[in-house]
């Protein structure tokens, strides 16, 4: 997909996806607010929240593309992270208070080979208890809000899939061991929980000290832009390009396009089964997403009109 720049189009009214390389220290909400100002439009939304300490890919939608975010295949994600072995943290990451530190003798038994062996148990489908400072709601209130208020929070385990969990480097540091990892995982996976659980399995405690998301679905670092770069030249992926690259494409004739624009079912149209199809007008305009329903093709979302 070739990005459109602010030199070529008025982004305040354009529909598209912006892939931001989120800096550390900002919330995802703050990034959205900055993109909103840069684009000159209030219709901005994002998919896949990143914690303030995390950096990397944050997928942001502009105008009508905000509605497309929920239809994109954004479940699979990739992360590069650093785990500190040797202490537990109240938040399972470096922003919390250190709770328990391991002894030198305990750390002496944690070799690279031992770490590699422990990691094997986390590859594939696993049951994971999310970090207690996650954004999961407990009785209508975010878990991290309850923790900050001094409440005890118990979260239920959930099933996630780790399709890749590679140990990239192991090095001794003051009072512990740092482990660089790279992970491909399903939506809902908490990398902080992976760090916590690895430390627990090894008997020395662990927490996350660095996290960078390198991919969300088909959007990777190669298409990401820093906020500074976007301020100089605002680049986005047009909604038509994203739709064409994500879904099967159907080019409608004038009569069909008229029906699609108003969300009417199309009889006798054979679309790809079990998935949505991007419907385009004769002029190349992305009109809607349709899917098969028996003898009809019906809309799941219309983006024009």
C-alpha positions as CSV (number, residue, x, y, z in Angstrom):
1,X,0.0,0.0,0.0
2,X,1.3,3.4,-1.0
3,X,0.6,6.1,1.6
4,X,-1.1,9.4,0.6
5,X,0.6,12.5,2.0
6,X,-0.9,15.8,3.1
7,X,0.7,17.4,0.0
8,X,-1.6,15.3,-2.2
9,X,-4.9,15.4,-0.3
10,X,-6.9,17.3,2.3
11,X,-6.5,14.8,5.2
12,X,-9.2,16.5,7.2
13,X,-11.8,15.0,5.0
14,X,-9.9,12.0,3.7
15,X,-10.7,8.4,4.9
16,X,-7.7,6.3,5.7
17,X,-5.4,4.4,8.1
18,X,-2.4,6.0,9.8
19,X,0.2,3.6,11.3
20,X,1.9,5.4,14.2
21,X,5.2,4.5,15.8
22,X,4.0,5.3,19.3
23,X,6.7,6.8,21.5
24,X,7.2,5.7,25.2
25,X,5.5,7.8,27.8
26,X,2.3,8.6,25.9
27,X,-1.0,6.8,26.3
28,X,-2.8,5.6,23.1
29,X,-5.5,8.2,23.8
30,X,-2.9,11.0,23.8
31,X,-1.5,9.7,20.5
32,X,-5.0,9.8,19.0
33,X,-5.4,13.4,20.2
34,X,-2.2,14.4,18.6
35,X,-3.2,12.7,15.3
36,X,-6.5,14.4,15.5
37,X,-4.8,17.8,15.6
38,X,-2.3,16.9,12.9
39,X,-5.1,15.7,10.6
40,X,-7.5,18.5,11.4
41,X,-10.4,16.2,12.0
42,X,-12.2,14.9,15.1
43,X,-13.1,11.6,13.6
44,X,-10.1,9.6,14.7
45,X,-10.0,6.2,16.5
46,X,-7.5,3.5,17.2
47,X,-7.3,-0.3,17.5
48,X,-5.2,-2.2,20.0
49,X,-4.3,0.0,23.0
50,X,-0.6,0.2,24.0
51,X,0.5,1.0,27.6
52,X,2.4,4.3,28.1
53,X,5.8,2.5,28.5
54,X,5.3,0.5,25.3
55,X,6.4,1.8,21.8
56,X,5.6,0.7,18.3
57,X,2.7,0.1,16.0
58,X,-0.6,1.8,16.8
59,X,-3.2,1.6,14.0
60,X,-5.3,4.7,13.8
61,X,-8.3,5.3,11.6
62,X,-9.4,8.7,10.1
63,X,-13.0,9.7,9.3
64,X,-14.9,6.8,7.8
65,X,-11.9,4.5,8.2
66,X,-12.6,4.5,12.0
67,X,-15.5,2.1,11.2
68,X,-13.2,-0.1,9.1
69,X,-11.0,-0.8,12.1
70,X,-13.4,-3.3,13.6
71,X,-13.5,-5.3,10.4
72,X,-9.8,-5.5,9.8
73,X,-7.9,-8.7,10.7
74,X,-6.0,-7.2,13.7
75,X,-6.1,-10.1,16.1
76,X,-2.5,-11.3,15.5
77,X,0.3,-9.1,16.9
78,X,4.1,-9.2,17.2
79,X,6.2,-7.8,20.0
80,X,9.9,-7.4,20.9
81,X,10.4,-7.2,24.7
82,X,12.9,-7.4,27.5
83,X,12.2,-9.4,30.6
84,X,14.0,-8.8,33.8
85,X,14.5,-12.0,35.8
86,X,15.3,-11.6,39.5
87,X,12.4,-9.5,40.9
88,X,8.6,-9.3,40.9
89,X,6.8,-6.0,40.3
90,X,3.5,-4.8,41.6
91,X,2.4,-4.0,38.0
92,X,4.4,-6.9,36.3
93,X,6.5,-4.2,34.6
94,X,9.2,-1.6,35.3
95,X,6.6,1.1,36.2
96,X,5.6,-0.7,39.4
97,X,7.1,-1.2,42.8
98,X,9.6,-4.1,43.3
99,X,8.0,-6.6,45.6
100,X,10.3,-9.6,46.0
101,X,14.0,-9.9,44.8
102,X,15.7,-13.2,44.1
103,X,18.9,-14.3,45.9
104,X,22.2,-14.6,44.0
105,X,22.2,-18.4,44.5
106,X,18.7,-18.7,42.9
107,X,19.8,-16.6,39.9
108,X,22.9,-18.7,39.5
109,X,20.8,-21.6,38.4
110,X,19.1,-19.7,35.7
111,X,21.1,-20.3,32.6
112,X,20.3,-19.6,28.9
113,X,19.5,-23.3,28.5
114,X,17.1,-23.3,31.5
115,X,15.3,-20.2,30.1
116,X,15.0,-21.8,26.6
117,X,13.5,-24.9,28.2
118,X,11.0,-22.9,30.3
119,X,9.8,-20.9,27.3
120,X,8.8,-24.0,25.4
121,X,5.7,-24.4,27.7
122,X,4.4,-21.1,26.4
123,X,4.4,-21.9,22.7
124,X,1.0,-22.7,21.2
125,X,-2.4,-22.4,22.9
126,X,-2.1,-21.5,26.6
127,X,-4.2,-20.4,29.5
128,X,-3.0,-17.0,30.8
129,X,-4.1,-15.0,33.7
130,X,-4.0,-11.3,32.6
131,X,-1.9,-8.8,34.5
132,X,-3.9,-7.4,37.4
133,X,-3.3,-3.8,36.2
134,X,-4.8,-4.6,32.8
135,X,-7.7,-2.6,31.3
136,X,-10.1,-5.6,31.8
137,X,-13.3,-4.5,33.5
138,X,-14.2,-6.1,36.8
139,X,-17.8,-5.3,37.8
140,X,-17.8,-2.3,35.5
141,X,-14.5,-0.9,36.6
142,X,-11.1,-1.3,35.0
143,X,-8.8,-3.7,36.9
144,X,-5.9,-1.2,37.0
145,X,-8.3,1.4,38.6
146,X,-9.2,-1.0,41.3
147,X,-5.5,-1.9,42.0
148,X,-4.6,1.8,42.2
149,X,-7.5,2.2,44.7
150,X,-5.9,-0.4,46.9
151,X,-8.3,-3.2,46.1
152,X,-7.3,-6.8,45.6
153,X,-8.1,-8.0,42.0
154,X,-8.4,-11.6,40.9
155,X,-8.7,-12.1,37.1
156,X,-9.8,-15.3,35.4
157,X,-7.5,-17.1,33.1
158,X,-8.2,-16.8,29.4
159,X,-7.1,-18.8,26.4
160,X,-4.6,-17.2,24.1
161,X,-2.2,-18.5,21.4
162,X,1.5,-17.9,21.2
163,X,2.5,-18.9,17.7
164,X,6.2,-17.8,18.1
165,X,8.2,-17.2,21.3
166,X,11.9,-16.7,20.6
167,X,14.6,-16.0,23.1
168,X,17.0,-13.5,21.3
169,X,19.5,-12.8,24.0
170,X,20.3,-13.5,27.6
171,X,22.7,-11.3,29.6
172,X,23.6,-10.9,33.3
173,X,23.0,-7.5,34.8
174,X,23.1,-6.0,38.3
175,X,20.9,-8.1,40.6
176,X,19.3,-10.1,37.8
177,X,19.2,-11.4,34.2
178,X,17.8,-9.6,31.2
179,X,16.1,-11.7,28.5
180,X,15.3,-10.3,25.1
181,X,12.3,-12.0,23.5
182,X,10.3,-11.8,20.3
183,X,6.7,-13.0,20.3
184,X,3.8,-13.5,17.8
185,X,0.5,-13.9,19.6
186,X,-3.2,-13.7,19.4
187,X,-5.3,-10.7,20.6
188,X,-5.7,-10.6,24.3
189,X,-2.2,-11.8,25.1
190,X,-0.4,-9.9,27.9
191,X,3.4,-9.7,27.4
192,X,3.7,-8.5,31.0
193,X,2.0,-11.7,32.1
194,X,4.5,-13.7,30.0
195,X,7.3,-12.0,31.8
196,X,5.7,-12.5,35.2
197,X,5.0,-16.2,34.6
198,X,8.5,-16.9,33.2
199,X,10.0,-15.5,36.3
200,X,7.6,-17.5,38.5
201,X,8.4,-20.7,36.7
202,X,12.1,-20.2,37.1
203,X,11.6,-19.3,40.8
204,X,13.3,-15.9,40.7
205,X,10.4,-13.6,39.8
206,X,10.2,-11.5,36.6
207,X,8.7,-8.4,35.1
208,X,8.7,-6.5,31.8
209,X,11.2,-3.7,31.3
210,X,10.7,-2.9,27.6
211,X,8.0,-3.5,25.1
212,X,7.8,-2.7,21.4
213,X,4.9,-3.8,19.2
214,X,6.3,-4.5,15.7
215,X,3.1,-5.7,14.0
216,X,-0.7,-5.5,14.2
217,X,-2.3,-7.7,11.6
218,X,-0.9,-6.7,8.2
219,X,0.5,-3.4,9.6
220,X,4.1,-3.5,10.5
221,X,7.0,-1.1,11.3
222,X,7.7,-0.6,7.6
223,X,4.5,1.5,7.3
224,X,4.7,3.2,10.7
225,X,5.5,6.9,11.1
226,X,6.6,8.8,14.2
227,X,4.5,11.7,15.4
228,X,7.3,14.1,14.4
229,X,7.4,12.7,10.9
230,X,3.6,13.0,10.6
231,X,3.9,16.6,11.7
232,X,6.2,17.3,8.8
233,X,4.4,15.3,6.2
234,X,1.1,13.6,7.2
235,X,1.1,10.1,5.5
236,X,-1.9,7.7,5.6
237,X,-3.0,4.6,3.7
238,X,-6.2,5.4,1.8
239,X,-9.2,3.4,2.9
240,X,-9.7,2.0,-0.7
241,X,-6.1,0.6,-0.7
242,X,-6.5,-0.9,2.8
243,X,-9.8,-2.6,1.9
244,X,-8.4,-3.9,-1.4
245,X,-5.4,-5.4,0.3
246,X,-7.3,-6.9,3.2
247,X,-10.4,-8.4,1.6
248,X,-11.4,-10.1,-1.6
249,X,-12.4,-7.4,-4.1
250,X,-15.6,-7.1,-6.2
251,X,-16.0,-4.4,-8.8
252,X,-19.6,-3.5,-9.2
253,X,-21.3,-2.1,-12.3
254,X,-23.3,1.1,-12.1
255,X,-26.6,-0.5,-11.2
256,X,-25.0,-2.7,-8.5
257,X,-23.1,0.3,-7.1
258,X,-26.3,2.3,-6.7
259,X,-27.8,-0.6,-4.7
260,X,-24.6,-1.0,-2.6
261,X,-24.6,2.8,-1.7
262,X,-27.9,2.4,0.0
263,X,-27.1,-1.0,1.6
264,X,-29.5,-3.1,-0.4
265,X,-29.0,-6.8,-0.8
266,X,-27.8,-8.1,-4.1
267,X,-29.4,-11.3,-5.4
268,X,-27.5,-13.9,-7.3
269,X,-24.0,-12.5,-6.4
270,X,-21.5,-15.2,-5.5
271,X,-19.0,-13.9,-3.0
272,X,-16.2,-15.6,-1.1
273,X,-17.7,-17.8,1.6
274,X,-17.1,-17.2,5.3
275,X,-15.5,-13.7,4.8
276,X,-16.3,-10.2,3.9
277,X,-15.8,-8.8,0.4
278,X,-14.8,-5.2,-0.4
279,X,-17.2,-3.8,-2.9
280,X,-15.9,-1.1,-5.3
281,X,-17.8,1.2,-7.7
282,X,-16.9,1.6,-11.4
283,X,-14.8,4.6,-10.6
284,X,-12.7,2.7,-8.0
285,X,-14.4,4.1,-4.9
286,X,-14.6,1.7,-2.0
287,X,-18.3,1.4,-1.2
288,X,-19.0,-1.3,1.4
289,X,-18.2,-4.7,2.9
290,X,-20.7,-7.4,1.9
291,X,-20.9,-11.1,2.8
292,X,-23.0,-14.0,1.5
293,X,-26.4,-14.9,3.1
294,X,-27.9,-17.8,1.1
295,X,-28.9,-16.5,-2.3
296,X,-28.2,-12.9,-1.4
297,X,-25.1,-10.8,-0.7
298,X,-25.8,-8.4,2.2
299,X,-23.9,-5.5,3.7
300,X,-22.0,-5.7,6.9
301,X,-20.9,-2.0,6.6
302,X,-21.5,0.7,4.1
303,X,-18.8,3.5,3.9
304,X,-20.5,5.9,1.4
305,X,-23.7,7.8,1.3
